[in-house]
């Protein structure tokens, strides 16, 4: 097989070129994620709701349904949604331009046909002006090329985030895709309780947010963009944010602190166009973590791998 070129591994992903498809895909991932949520025991910080990057797209990973198990997979190469169950049941349909209402009906019908009925809260979270899934005929775009590009960026981010995660021996989340905001994230914990989060995230119960931020964190991720950051970007933040964090020196030089979102931002294009995307991104992840951990006086010697151990 020929080597993967940088343009293939780190493709251009201008948000304005696929914004409608991005919004539609966001709603589809919420539906699938809510199925996992409905069937899973609660885990700390919402880790039971997330999706994971695969060699072809995103997956729920195995979900229990009584004594059976099933999983749902987005295939962004063949552009299909697939359901597989532990007793050999299979279902699938094409990922193509179709409304959220149509996607929701097709998926729920296939689950019923496989005798895997699931009842979810059928409205999106963390978005303004949510539309019930069965009524959403507004979001219906699917640009296969740009969805594939988005997944290819997730593949690279997932790979590098896992390298970064391996440096930490304290409590740390998996690298996982949160469908609420539509971002791939990994979060480190100091081990100390945090002050109660104020909540206020649109259409997300404050009790969920407060449990998610029950302990001090340094979190980083990748997001396709929107709102105050209208382009694909990597981000890093701390909760609670220690004094001096917003003015800390971090790398690379193009990274900056956004007061609008209270996060350090590194535009995706800076990483994509750098001579060494891996090192550029790792510099951002490490330097923003160190800013958070040093200013908040984390016990870094107890939480991090020694250099000799890496």
Long-range contacts (C-beta under 8 A, 24 or more apart in sequence): 6-272, 6-277, 8-152, 9-152, 9-155, 9-156, 9-277, 10-152, 10-153, 10-156, 10-271, 10-272, 10-277, 11-149, 11-152, 11-153, 11-272, 12-149, 12-269, 12-272, 13-146, 13-149, 13-150, 13-153, 13-224, 13-232, 13-268, 14-231, 14-232, 15-224, 15-225, 15-226, 15-230, 15-231, 15-232, 16-230, 17-143, 17-146, 18-143, 18-146, 18-147, 18-149, 18-150, 20-139, 20-141, 20-143, 21-141, 21-142, 21-143, 21-146, 21-147, 22-146, 22-150, 22-182, 22-224, 22-226, 23-139, 23-141, 24-100, 24-139, 24-140, 24-141, 24-142, 25-142, 25-147, 25-150, 25-182, 26-124, 26-127, 26-179, 26-182, 27-100, 27-103, 27-124, 27-133, 27-136, 27-139, 28-74, 28-95, 28-100, 28-103, 29-58, 29-74, 29-177, 29-179, 29-182, 30-124, 30-125, 30-133, 30-179, 30-180, 31-100, 31-103, 31-104, 31-107, 31-120, 31-122, 31-133, 32-60, 32-72, 32-74, 32-81, 32-107, 32-179, 33-60, 33-179, 33-180, 34-120, 34-121, 34-122, 34-179, 35-60, 35-63, 35-72, 35-107, 35-111, 35-118, 35-120, 36-60, 36-61, 36-63, 36-72, 37-120, 38-118, 38-119, 38-120, 38-121, 39-63, 39-64, 39-65, 39-118, 40-64, 44-211, 44-214, 45-173, 45-187, 45-211, 45-212, 45-214, 46-178, 46-208, 46-211, 46-212, 47-173, 47-174, 47-176, 49-178, 49-179, 49-180, 50-174, 50-176, 50-177, 50-178, 50-179, 51-176, 51-177, 51-179, 52-174, 52-175, 52-176, 52-177, 53-151, 53-154, 53-155, 53-158, 53-175, 53-177, 53-184, 55-155, 57-151, 58-151, 58-154, 58-177, 62-86, 65-116, 65-118, 68-116, 70-114, 70-116, 72-107, 76-147, 76-148, 76-150, 76-151, 77-148, 79-144, 79-147, 79-148, 81-107, 83-107, 83-110, 83-111, 83-114, 83-116, 85-114, 85-116, 89-114, 89-115, 89-116, 95-142, 95-144, 95-147, 96-142, 96-144, 97-140, 97-141, 97-142, 98-140, 98-142, 99-136, 99-137, 99-138, 99-139, 99-140, 100-131, 100-133, 100-136, 100-137, 100-138, 100-139, 100-140, 101-133, 101-134, 101-135, 101-136, 101-137, 102-140, 104-133, 104-134, 104-136, 105-134, 123-203, 124-203, 125-180, 125-203, 125-204, 126-180, 126-181, 126-201, 126-202, 126-203, 126-204, 127-202, 127-203, 128-202, 128-203, 130-203, 150-224, 153-222, 153-232, 153-268, 154-184, 154-222, 156-277, 157-184, 157-221, 157-222, 157-234, 157-281, 158-184, 160-278, 160-281, 160-282, 160-285, 161-186, 161-220, 161-221, 161-285, 162-186, 163-278, 163-282, 164-220, 164-282, 164-285, 164-286, 166-305, 166-310, 167-286, 167-304, 167-305, 167-310, 168-303, 168-304, 168-305, 169-303, 169-304, 169-305, 170-302, 170-303, 170-304, 171-215, 180-204, 181-223, 182-223, 182-224, 183-221, 183-222, 183-223, 183-224, 183-235, 184-221, 184-222, 184-223, 185-219, 185-220, 185-221, 185-222, 186-219, 186-220, 186-221, 187-217, 187-218, 187-219, 187-220, 188-217, 188-218, 188-219, 188-289, 188-303, 189-215, 189-216, 189-217, 190-215, 190-216, 190-217, 190-218, 190-293, 190-296, 190-298, 190-299, 190-303, 191-215, 191-216, 191-299, 191-303, 192-216, 194-239, 194-240, 195-240, 197-239, 213-239, 216-240, 216-296, 216-298, 218-288, 218-289, 218-292, 218-293, 220-284, 220-285, 220-288, 220-289, 222-268, 228-258, 228-260, 228-261, 229-258, 229-260, 229-261, 229-265, 231-267, 231-268, 231-269, 232-267, 232-268, 232-269, 233-265, 233-266, 233-267, 233-268, 234-265, 234-266, 234-267, 234-268, 234-271, 234-281, 234-284, 234-285, 235-261, 235-263, 235-264, 235-265, 235-266, 236-263, 236-264, 236-284, 236-285, 236-288, 236-289, 236-292, 237-261, 237-262, 237-263, 237-264, 237-292, 238-291, 238-292, 238-295, 238-296, 240-296, 242-292, 242-295, 242-296, 243-295, 244-295, 245-291, 245-292, 245-295, 248-288, 248-291, 248-295, 249-287, 249-291, 250-284, 250-287, 250-288, 250-291, 251-283, 251-284, 251-287, 252-280, 252-283, 252-284, 255-284, 255-287, 255-288, 264-288, 264-291
